[in-house]
Amino acid sequence: MERYESPYIALGSQGIKTLVDQFYDLMDTSPYYAQLRKMHADDLSGIRNKLSEYLIGWMGGPQLYLQKYGSVCMTGPHAAFRIGPKETELWVECMYEAMESIGLEKEVQIMLKDPLARLADNVRNCD
């Protein structure tokens, strides 16, 4: 039986920010994620903040991203990039590695695993 009503209850805003920071740290330093890194600006601080705000709301917390940007639709912001199966797979792998490396409880990892994969697949725009 799950202890947490939502991932936000389990992680809180700071835990989600820690996850996002680890995600972008991995993307920024691991050659394995170089293809993903190339899709981002040199300075990752803005995207770190945007993804944190998005995930806080997506995981059941305050809708910071929606309040700031007026929409939580992710297809628009990603339309300029070629996002196919390989890119979505890399994004998911990087997020899973980030969850593991910050020592996220297995219960929370399981709670997030499939929804994160669906989230990544929703921005896919080519085969």
C-alpha positions as CSV (number, residue, x, y, z in Angstrom):
1,M,0.0,0.0,0.0
2,E,1.3,3.5,-0.9
3,R,2.2,5.8,1.9
4,Y,2.0,9.0,-0.2
5,E,-1.1,10.5,-1.8
6,S,1.1,12.1,-4.4
7,P,4.7,12.4,-5.4
8,Y,4.5,16.1,-4.2
9,I,3.6,14.9,-0.7
10,A,6.6,12.6,-0.8
11,L,9.1,15.0,-2.2
12,G,7.9,18.6,-1.6
13,S,9.1,21.5,-3.6
14,Q,12.7,21.2,-2.5
15,G,12.8,17.5,-3.2
16,I,11.5,18.1,-6.8
17,K,14.1,20.9,-7.3
18,T,16.8,18.5,-6.1
19,L,15.6,15.9,-8.6
20,V,15.6,18.4,-11.4
21,D,19.1,19.7,-10.5
22,Q,20.4,16.1,-10.5
23,F,18.7,15.5,-13.8
24,Y,20.4,18.5,-15.5
25,D,23.7,17.8,-13.7
26,L,23.7,14.3,-15.3
27,M,22.6,15.7,-18.7
28,D,25.4,18.3,-18.5
29,T,28.2,16.0,-17.5
30,S,27.5,12.5,-18.9
31,P,28.5,11.9,-22.5
32,Y,25.7,9.4,-22.7
33,Y,23.2,12.3,-22.6
34,A,25.0,14.5,-25.0
35,Q,22.2,14.3,-27.5
36,L,19.8,15.7,-25.0
37,R,22.3,18.3,-23.8
38,K,22.6,19.7,-27.3
39,M,18.9,20.6,-27.3
40,H,19.4,23.1,-24.4
41,A,21.0,26.5,-24.0
42,D,24.5,26.8,-22.6
43,D,23.0,28.1,-19.3
44,L,20.7,25.6,-17.8
45,S,19.5,27.7,-14.9
46,G,16.3,28.9,-16.7
47,I,15.2,25.4,-17.8
48,R,16.0,24.0,-14.4
49,N,13.6,26.5,-12.9
50,K,10.9,25.9,-15.5
51,L,11.0,22.1,-15.2
52,S,11.0,22.4,-11.4
53,E,7.9,24.6,-11.5
54,Y,6.2,22.3,-14.0
55,L,6.9,19.1,-12.1
56,I,5.8,20.6,-8.8
57,G,2.4,21.2,-10.3
58,W,2.4,17.9,-12.2
59,M,3.2,16.0,-9.1
60,G,0.3,17.5,-7.1
61,G,1.7,20.7,-5.7
62,P,1.0,24.3,-6.4
63,Q,0.5,25.2,-10.1
64,L,3.5,27.5,-10.4
65,Y,4.2,26.9,-14.0
66,L,0.6,27.4,-15.0
67,Q,0.4,30.6,-13.0
68,K,3.6,31.9,-14.6
69,Y,3.1,30.8,-18.2
70,G,-0.6,30.3,-18.6
71,S,-0.5,26.8,-19.9
72,V,0.9,23.4,-18.9
73,C,0.9,22.1,-22.5
74,M,4.4,20.8,-23.2
75,T,4.0,20.2,-27.0
76,G,4.4,23.9,-27.9
77,P,7.7,24.6,-26.0
78,H,9.2,21.4,-27.6
79,A,7.9,21.9,-31.1
80,A,11.2,23.4,-32.4
81,F,13.1,20.3,-31.5
82,R,13.2,16.9,-33.2
83,I,12.0,14.6,-30.4
84,G,11.7,11.0,-31.4
85,P,11.9,7.7,-29.6
86,K,15.6,8.0,-28.9
87,E,15.3,11.4,-27.3
88,T,12.3,10.4,-25.2
89,E,14.2,7.3,-24.1
90,L,17.2,9.3,-23.1
91,W,15.1,11.8,-21.2
92,V,13.4,9.0,-19.3
93,E,16.7,7.2,-18.6
94,C,18.3,10.5,-17.3
95,M,15.3,11.1,-15.0
96,Y,15.4,7.5,-13.7
97,E,19.1,7.8,-13.1
98,A,18.6,11.1,-11.3
99,M,15.9,9.5,-9.1
100,E,18.2,6.7,-8.2
101,S,21.2,8.9,-7.6
102,I,19.5,11.2,-5.1
103,G,18.3,8.1,-3.2
104,L,14.6,8.6,-3.9
105,E,12.6,6.0,-2.0
106,K,11.7,3.0,-4.2
107,E,8.0,3.6,-3.5
108,V,8.2,7.1,-5.0
109,Q,10.3,5.9,-7.9
110,I,7.7,3.3,-8.7
111,M,4.9,6.0,-8.4
112,L,6.8,8.2,-10.9
113,K,8.2,5.7,-13.4
114,D,5.3,5.1,-15.8
115,P,3.9,8.6,-15.6
116,L,7.3,10.2,-16.4
117,A,7.6,7.9,-19.4
118,R,4.1,9.0,-20.6
119,L,5.1,12.6,-20.0
120,A,8.2,12.2,-22.2
121,D,6.2,10.4,-24.8
122,N,3.7,13.3,-25.0
123,V,6.2,15.7,-26.3
124,R,7.5,13.3,-29.0
125,N,6.9,14.8,-32.4
126,C,8.5,12.4,-34.9
127,D,9.4,8.8,-35.4
